[in-house]
């Protein structure tokens, strides 16, 4: 659906993006994470046709953003950085403006859109009188106006209260699932992204460091409790099977993908009674720090938990 | 393209100042009728038309700079330029829609002014208004050139104030320099484009007649000279707009 392949971009003397590649599938909510200046916004600008890459390709639903610009951009709905509107116009007039920017878009049910983003009865107000949260909602309504196949949201929870964030989260997940839209969300809010995303990419200094599933495919901690007398034997069996395991108090900690849990259990059961098995998922922030190894830079992110 | 022009119209019409400007034209035209009648000025229709149209078309020149500057400047000011550039329309189409709208809105105001001034002139006794209509149509080249120039500056500068200020100053000072040169060195004055923006100067019965004589220019020279400048401004605008990132 959205495919970024080997994209590089230089601005002046600075190499902003280096060989960036990732893919967002239909029905997937994909988090795009990275500290300030990592290259997130540049990537989004390239996807939305605001900037042209030096190397590589970006395709949207099979259409190249540079070669088939018009067709590609018709498939995209986006909020880039902050949502911008004409403040002296009403919400509806701003949506009409957006509608007129999509060639061939016949009719739009503005009221249904307003209902969808929680702006019922507010479209006749001038945008200058909107709160930041209302502008965010209107921005999302504008991005969805033409039923895009790819939705790109740059910091979409900015200005939303906790209830609004939860509502948006549910709405985005539902939309991705039911309408098969590929959603790319860039955000600093790691805790929030953890709850919204299916997968995520971490970008740092213009390089994609990791593309992972939020389900901790690489970094789950599996804790098991077996009788004291069998602990050393179990650790030995696990190590032979290439599962890093170590004793922690009266338990054994295994670092392995979550999907390996049944296989690990099958190894233990023949030699010891399995009294307890717990999966401790790493938070997205922990995963981020693990990938970037930049513990000192964690202040660049706001964790909502 | 049509939907982009519709958007431009909506942006213009929803601004309070568009209605204020139209009301201002009516107030000035009607106000001068009232002043003339209450003070027993003995205007003919033609004299009234010449006076009021000169004032209002002068005002239109300034208003045209403001509105044209805002068609691009406001997009930068409100950060909405990115939405235009993210749309499936090409930058060339977006520029053309803004150019075309600026010309159309200027022509609309021009007709509005001509209409209300012509209608108000019936308050006075008969005169030869056909002559004045020809001259005002010929003077249209000035606001059209102004639009190309303002659009060029609006792509160079980011703030509406800078665009308006720079356009007005460029026009003002170059016209003054041109006027001085016309008296002292007319052979140099002819190379200043602002000296060629009123083509009525080539008609013997027009108010501005005689200005072209010391410069030794012809109507054809003025037409070619102005078009050449418009092409340079147009080409420069396209080049800047294609390259500028607006980030």
Interface residues (C-beta under 8 A of the other chain):
Chain A: X45 X48 X49 X50 X51 X69 X70 X71 X73 X74 X76 X78 X80 X81 X82 X84 X85 X86 X87 X88 X89 X93 X96 X97 X98 X100 X101 X102 X103
Chain B: X3 X4 X6 X7 X10 X11 X14 X15 X16 X74 X78 X79 X80 X82 X83 X84 X85 X86 X87 X88 X89 X90 X245 X246 X247
